[in-house]
Amino acid sequence: MAEFSNSKWSEPDFTQAYRNNADIIIVERKRLLSILQSFYMHFIFGKPERQVLDLGCGDGIAVYELLRVDSALKATLLDGSNDMLIRAKERLKRYDKCHFLCASFQDILNKRVILSNFDLIISSMATHHLTMEEKTSLFKIVYSHLNPDGYFLNMDVILSPSETLEKWYLQLWREWITEREATLKIDSHEYDGIINRYKDNTDNNPDRLNTQIESLQEIGFKDVDCYYKYGIFTIFGGKK
Ligand SMILES: C[S@@+](CC[C@H](N)C(=O)[O-])C[C@H]1O[C@@H](n2cnc3c(N)ncnc32)[C@H](O)[C@@H]1O
């Protein structure tokens, strides 16, 4: 199992570049976050105590969007990058019910961190850094740390089921970036190599959506489904 400290995410320059570019390179990022809010309001908001865990929280954007619809929720934000957590703390400084944990997925898998139980566990653009075996182990831990009727919602990139589809999905991604560049009047060619860099980065281990859905079902999650999909960008999850 590769340790977080050996990944690009342990380098502050790399995390800075992600923060600078995320709104452009993540397809329909605003839409993903608004679906997360809708999901939260539909399935979680009515519960008396709302405990949320964000795995690989980055600069805290997903929890921030949830706090905009429910400022009373309690959140734990976990990331291997201390640099990301500093930005998350800054973004969430107005909210006093946020708890920050500098730990890696490997720490979770090896039981080096102790987690409590949650009503909602989310992750955004992060679990594709694990192998499928590690993903399954993490999904099992997620299941064991959900309260009854709690939900897991994972927004992540996936591996296409075939080469033919992969070509089109990557083309869709390229078209999205081109559209964003036109809207924001960016003509620097800065994003030209982004898709190749994503494909070549050995930290990225996306797996097929079906494999991950089946893994959740085998673990015992109910209402497992893909809640949104745009090329390789997906939202999927299930209920305990
Ligand atoms: C693409 S960023 C996504 C950040 C944020 N969730 C978002 O949607 O903007 C991936 C995040 O996962 C974290 N990460 C990557 N591998 C990790 C690991 N093995 N353990 C913990 N965090 C990890 C990185 O530090 C980074 O903050």
The ligand as a MOL file (V3000), in Angstrom:
LIG
                    3D

  0  0  0     0  0            999 V3000
M  V30 BEGIN CTAB
M  V30 COUNTS 27 29 0 0 0
M  V30 BEGIN ATOM
M  V30 1 C -8.4230 16.2040 -5.9230 0
M  V30 2 S -8.2460 16.7280 -4.2300 0 CHG=1
M  V30 3 C -9.9530 16.9100 -3.7390 0
M  V30 4 C -10.1140 17.8470 -2.5860 0
M  V30 5 C -11.5700 18.1510 -2.2030 0
M  V30 6 N -12.2400 16.9730 -1.7100 0
M  V30 7 C -12.2980 18.7190 -3.3760 0
M  V30 8 O -13.2710 18.1200 -3.8600 0
M  V30 9 O -11.8950 19.7930 -3.8490 0 CHG=-1
M  V30 10 C -7.7930 15.2020 -3.4410 0
M  V30 11 C -7.6140 15.3470 -1.9480 0
M  V30 12 O -7.4120 14.0660 -1.3900 0
M  V30 13 C -6.3020 14.1170 -0.5170 0
M  V30 14 N -5.6920 12.7990 -0.5430 0
M  V30 15 C -5.1270 12.1760 -1.6050 0
M  V30 16 N -4.6860 10.9600 -1.2570 0
M  V30 17 C -4.9680 10.8280 0.0650 0
M  V30 18 C -4.7500 9.7890 1.0000 0
M  V30 19 N -4.1490 8.6650 0.6520 0
M  V30 20 N -5.1410 9.9940 2.2730 0
M  V30 21 C -5.7640 11.1670 2.6370 0
M  V30 22 N -5.9900 12.1700 1.8010 0
M  V30 23 C -5.6060 12.0020 0.5120 0
M  V30 24 C -5.3960 15.1960 -1.0610 0
M  V30 25 O -4.5300 15.7190 -0.0900 0
M  V30 26 C -6.4050 16.2110 -1.5710 0
M  V30 27 O -6.7490 17.1360 -0.5920 0
M  V30 END ATOM
M  V30 BEGIN BOND
M  V30 1 1 1 2
M  V30 2 1 2 3
M  V30 3 1 2 10
M  V30 4 1 3 4
M  V30 5 1 4 5
M  V30 6 1 5 6
M  V30 7 1 5 7
M  V30 8 2 7 8
M  V30 9 1 7 9
M  V30 10 1 10 11
M  V30 11 1 11 12
M  V30 12 1 11 26
M  V30 13 1 12 13
M  V30 14 1 13 14
M  V30 15 1 13 24
M  V30 16 1 14 15
M  V30 17 1 14 23
M  V30 18 2 15 16
M  V30 19 1 16 17
M  V30 20 1 17 18
M  V30 21 2 17 23
M  V30 22 1 18 19
M  V30 23 2 18 20
M  V30 24 1 20 21
M  V30 25 2 21 22
M  V30 26 1 22 23
M  V30 27 1 24 25
M  V30 28 1 24 26
M  V30 29 1 26 27
M  V30 END BOND
M  V30 END CTAB
M  END
